[in-house]
Amino acid sequence: SEAIRNIAAAAEASLTPEERISFLNDSWAMVSVGRQSIADFLNIVTGMKSDRTRAVVEAMLGPVTQIHDDVASTADKPAFEAWTRQLLRPLAQELGPAAKPGDSDETRQLRAVVLRTLGHAGNDPEVVAQARLLTEEYMKDPDSVDPTALPDAMALAASHGDTALYEKFRDRMKNARTPDEFYTYLRNLGNFGDPDLAVRTAQLFLSPEVKGQDVYQIFGVVSNPDTQKAGWDFVKSHFTELRDKLGAELGGGFASLANVFCDEILRDDSQKFLADQKIPGSQRELANARERVNGCIDLRNLQQSNLGEFLKAQRK
């Protein structure tokens, strides 16, 4: 692992950004098929942690989020979150919590991806608190918040939010002054982690408050791992109403819901249920979804125990 970290650090010095990105992508591809341990990939990331090129950092951090969501066991999650905080805090401190005058677009986007990963995969209390503050500011005055920072901040505040924050979002959504504001709140209702709130959100999509073309946003509730089961059960029991509200043109897109799972039972259930709806043109969509979901399940089966070993070794 020391050797891999050294190779990665050397790669940072001697390779172009494009080469560093393909080095990361190749390593992650090998992890996905079990030809390399996830520990090797995480050691490469550790070796490249002083990289400041946004595209390279994105190639490092996409998999970090996926590992947090899909690979880490419930028991290992806190240790993986601690590893992520250790990895990213120095960079987050260097960038600062908010946009500064004269920041380039590159810097703003780098800050966004670092804080998003630190808040979500690192469960970092400072970043979560900062996200909550930004969200409160937006609720007071929508124009006062840096638009680059807003989507991640609100998503993070919502995913750590309670019923009281949910009620505030609902209230602001009802009284939104612009479509933009309306959709900002609607989209983020799907990020709350409480299954009861998820069902309330799902019911909104059948109400006159939400237009037919926006019924798709119910995907947010089903994509959220914390509310997935409740969201999927709702979609199944109200499928005809949801599809009718979307209309024939758009209703076909429901087949792509089969993509969001990473679990054998929900995979089989969604494949069967959506196939039974006889959605025109959905066969290929369902076949692709099965392949994607199987890839996610395989990754977890191949690498979950390797990740556990890696995290144990970190503690020594």
KAWO-V931363 format. One record per pair of residues at least 24 apart in sequence whose ideal C-beta (glycine too) atoms are under 10 Angstrom apart, sorted by the first residue. I is the first residue (numbers start at 1). J is the second residue. Records with the same first field share a line. If there is no record, write none. Layout:
# KAWO-V931363
I: J ; J
This chain:
# KAWO-V931363
1: 37 ; 39 ; 40 ; 42 ; 43 ; 44 ; 46 ; 47 ; 310 ; 313 ; 314
2: 43 ; 47
3: 43 ; 47
4: 36 ; 37 ; 39 ; 40 ; 41 ; 42 ; 43 ; 44 ; 46 ; 47
5: 42 ; 43 ; 44 ; 45 ; 46 ; 47 ; 48 ; 49
6: 43 ; 47
7: 40 ; 43 ; 44 ; 47
8: 40 ; 41 ; 43 ; 44 ; 45 ; 46 ; 47 ; 48 ; 49 ; 51 ; 60
9: 44 ; 46 ; 47 ; 48 ; 49 ; 50 ; 51
10: 47
11: 44 ; 47 ; 48 ; 51
12: 44 ; 47 ; 48 ; 49 ; 50 ; 51 ; 52 ; 53 ; 56
13: 50
15: 48 ; 56
16: 53 ; 56
17: 51 ; 53 ; 54 ; 55 ; 56 ; 59
18: 53 ; 55 ; 56
19: 56
20: 44 ; 48 ; 51 ; 53 ; 55 ; 56 ; 59 ; 60
21: 53 ; 55 ; 56 ; 57 ; 58 ; 59 ; 60
22: 59
23: 48 ; 56 ; 59
24: 48 ; 51 ; 56 ; 57 ; 58 ; 59 ; 60 ; 61 ; 62 ; 63
25: 59 ; 62 ; 63
27: 59 ; 63
28: 59 ; 60 ; 62 ; 63 ; 66 ; 67 ; 299
31: 63 ; 67 ; 71 ; 299 ; 302 ; 303 ; 306
32: 63 ; 66 ; 295 ; 296 ; 298 ; 299 ; 302 ; 303
33: 295 ; 298 ; 299 ; 302
34: 298 ; 299 ; 301 ; 302 ; 303 ; 306
35: 302
36: 303 ; 306
37: 302 ; 303 ; 305 ; 306 ; 307 ; 309 ; 310
38: 63 ; 67 ; 71 ; 72 ; 299 ; 302 ; 303 ; 304 ; 305 ; 306 ; 307 ; 308 ; 309 ; 310
39: 303 ; 306 ; 307 ; 309 ; 310 ; 311 ; 313 ; 314
40: 306 ; 310
41: 67 ; 303 ; 306 ; 310
42: 67 ; 80 ; 83 ; 84 ; 87 ; 306 ; 307 ; 310 ; 311 ; 314
43: 310
45: 83 ; 84 ; 87
46: 83 ; 86 ; 87 ; 314
49: 86 ; 87 ; 88 ; 90 ; 91
50: 90 ; 91 ; 94
51: 91
52: 91 ; 94 ; 95 ; 106 ; 107 ; 110
53: 106 ; 110
54: 104 ; 105 ; 106 ; 107 ; 108 ; 109 ; 110 ; 111 ; 112 ; 113 ; 114
55: 106 ; 109 ; 110 ; 113
56: 110
57: 88 ; 91 ; 109 ; 110 ; 113 ; 114 ; 117
58: 109 ; 110 ; 113 ; 114 ; 117
60: 87 ; 88 ; 113 ; 117
61: 87 ; 88 ; 113 ; 114 ; 116 ; 117 ; 118 ; 120 ; 121
62: 113 ; 117
63: 121 ; 299
64: 88 ; 117 ; 118 ; 120 ; 121 ; 122
65: 113 ; 116 ; 117 ; 120 ; 121 ; 122
66: 121 ; 262 ; 296 ; 299
67: 121 ; 299 ; 300 ; 303 ; 304 ; 307
68: 117 ; 120 ; 121 ; 122 ; 123
69: 120 ; 121 ; 225 ; 262 ; 296
70: 225 ; 262 ; 263 ; 295 ; 296 ; 297 ; 299 ; 300 ; 303 ; 304
71: 262 ; 296 ; 299 ; 300 ; 301 ; 302 ; 303 ; 304 ; 306 ; 307 ; 308
72: 121 ; 300 ; 303 ; 304 ; 307 ; 308 ; 311
73: 300 ; 304 ; 305 ; 307 ; 308 ; 311
75: 308 ; 311
76: 304 ; 305 ; 307 ; 308 ; 310 ; 311 ; 312
77: 121 ; 123 ; 311
78: 123 ; 311
79: 307 ; 308 ; 310 ; 311 ; 312 ; 314 ; 315
80: 121 ; 122 ; 123 ; 307 ; 308 ; 310 ; 311 ; 314
81: 118 ; 120 ; 121 ; 122 ; 123 ; 124
82: 122 ; 123 ; 124 ; 311 ; 314 ; 315
83: 121 ; 122 ; 307 ; 310 ; 311 ; 314 ; 315
84: 117 ; 118 ; 119 ; 120 ; 121 ; 122 ; 123 ; 124
85: 118 ; 121 ; 122 ; 123 ; 124 ; 125 ; 126 ; 127
86: 122 ; 314
87: 114 ; 117 ; 118 ; 121 ; 122
88: 113 ; 114 ; 115 ; 117 ; 118 ; 119 ; 121 ; 122 ; 124 ; 127
89: 114 ; 118 ; 122 ; 124 ; 126 ; 127
91: 115 ; 118
92: 117 ; 118 ; 119 ; 122 ; 124 ; 126 ; 127 ; 130
93: 126
97: 126 ; 127 ; 129 ; 130 ; 131 ; 133 ; 134 ; 149 ; 153
98: 130 ; 133 ; 134 ; 145 ; 146 ; 148 ; 149 ; 153
99: 145 ; 146 ; 147 ; 148 ; 149
103: 146 ; 148
105: 148
107: 148
108: 146 ; 147 ; 148 ; 149
109: 148
111: 146 ; 148 ; 149 ; 152
112: 146 ; 148 ; 149 ; 150 ; 151 ; 152 ; 153
113: 152
115: 149 ; 152 ; 153 ; 156
116: 149 ; 151 ; 152 ; 153 ; 155 ; 156
117: 152
118: 156
119: 152 ; 153 ; 155 ; 156 ; 157 ; 159 ; 160
120: 152 ; 155 ; 156 ; 159 ; 160
123: 156 ; 159 ; 160
124: 156
125: 160
127: 152 ; 153 ; 156
128: 153 ; 156 ; 157 ; 159 ; 160 ; 161
129: 156 ; 157 ; 160
130: 156 ; 157
131: 155 ; 156 ; 157 ; 158 ; 159 ; 160 ; 161
132: 156 ; 157 ; 158 ; 160 ; 161 ; 165
133: 157
135: 161 ; 165 ; 168 ; 169 ; 188
136: 165 ; 168
138: 172 ; 181 ; 184 ; 185
139: 165 ; 168 ; 169 ; 171 ; 172 ; 181 ; 185
142: 172 ; 176 ; 177 ; 178 ; 180 ; 181 ; 184
147: 180
150: 184
151: 184 ; 187 ; 188
154: 184 ; 185 ; 187 ; 188 ; 191
155: 187 ; 188 ; 190 ; 191 ; 220
156: 188 ; 191
157: 188 ; 191 ; 192
158: 185 ; 187 ; 188 ; 189 ; 190 ; 191 ; 192 ; 193 ; 197 ; 224
159: 188 ; 190 ; 191 ; 192 ; 193 ; 224 ; 226
160: 191 ; 192 ; 193
161: 188 ; 189 ; 191 ; 192 ; 193 ; 194 ; 197
162: 192 ; 193 ; 194 ; 197
163: 192 ; 194 ; 196 ; 197 ; 200
165: 192 ; 197
166: 192 ; 194 ; 196 ; 197 ; 200 ; 201
167: 197
169: 197 ; 201
170: 197 ; 200 ; 201 ; 204 ; 209
173: 204 ; 209 ; 210
174: 209
182: 209 ; 210 ; 211 ; 214
183: 214 ; 217
186: 210 ; 214 ; 217 ; 220
187: 214 ; 217 ; 220
188: 220
189: 217 ; 220 ; 221
190: 217 ; 218 ; 219 ; 220 ; 221 ; 222 ; 223 ; 224 ; 227 ; 231
191: 220 ; 221 ; 223 ; 224 ; 226 ; 227
192: 221 ; 224 ; 226 ; 227
193: 224 ; 225 ; 226 ; 227
194: 226 ; 227 ; 230
195: 221 ; 224 ; 226 ; 227 ; 228 ; 229 ; 230 ; 231 ; 233 ; 234
196: 227 ; 230
197: 221 ; 226 ; 227 ; 230
198: 222 ; 224 ; 226 ; 227 ; 228 ; 229 ; 230 ; 231 ; 233 ; 234
199: 227 ; 230 ; 231 ; 233 ; 234
201: 227 ; 230 ; 231 ; 234
202: 227 ; 230 ; 231 ; 232 ; 233 ; 234 ; 235 ; 237 ; 238 ; 242
203: 234 ; 238
205: 234 ; 235 ; 238 ; 241 ; 242 ; 245 ; 246
206: 234 ; 238 ; 241 ; 242 ; 245
207: 245
210: 245
211: 245
212: 242 ; 244 ; 245 ; 246 ; 247 ; 249 ; 250 ; 251
213: 245 ; 246 ; 247 ; 249 ; 250
214: 245 ; 246
215: 241 ; 242 ; 243 ; 244 ; 245 ; 246 ; 247 ; 250 ; 251 ; 253 ; 254
216: 242 ; 246 ; 250 ; 253 ; 254 ; 256 ; 257
218: 242 ; 246 ; 254 ; 257
219: 253 ; 254 ; 256 ; 257 ; 259 ; 260
220: 260
222: 257 ; 259 ; 260 ; 261 ; 266 ; 270
223: 257 ; 259 ; 260 ; 261
224: 260
225: 260 ; 261 ; 262 ; 263
228: 260 ; 261 ; 262 ; 263 ; 266
229: 261 ; 263 ; 265 ; 266 ; 269
231: 257 ; 260
232: 257 ; 260 ; 261 ; 266 ; 269 ; 270 ; 273
233: 269
235: 270 ; 273 ; 274
236: 269 ; 270 ; 273 ; 274 ; 277
239: 273 ; 274 ; 276 ; 277
240: 277
243: 277 ; 279
248: 280
251: 277 ; 279 ; 280
252: 277 ; 279 ; 280 ; 281 ; 282 ; 285
253: 279 ; 282 ; 285
254: 279 ; 282 ; 285
255: 279 ; 280 ; 281 ; 282 ; 283 ; 284 ; 285 ; 286 ; 288 ; 289
256: 282 ; 285 ; 286 ; 288 ; 289
257: 285 ; 286 ; 289
258: 282 ; 285 ; 286 ; 287 ; 288 ; 289 ; 290 ; 292 ; 293
259: 285 ; 286 ; 288 ; 289 ; 290 ; 291 ; 292 ; 293 ; 296
260: 289 ; 292 ; 293 ; 296
261: 289 ; 290 ; 292 ; 293 ; 296 ; 297
262: 292 ; 293 ; 294 ; 295 ; 296 ; 297 ; 299 ; 300
263: 293 ; 296 ; 297 ; 300
264: 293 ; 294 ; 297
266: 293
267: 292 ; 293 ; 294 ; 296 ; 297
268: 293
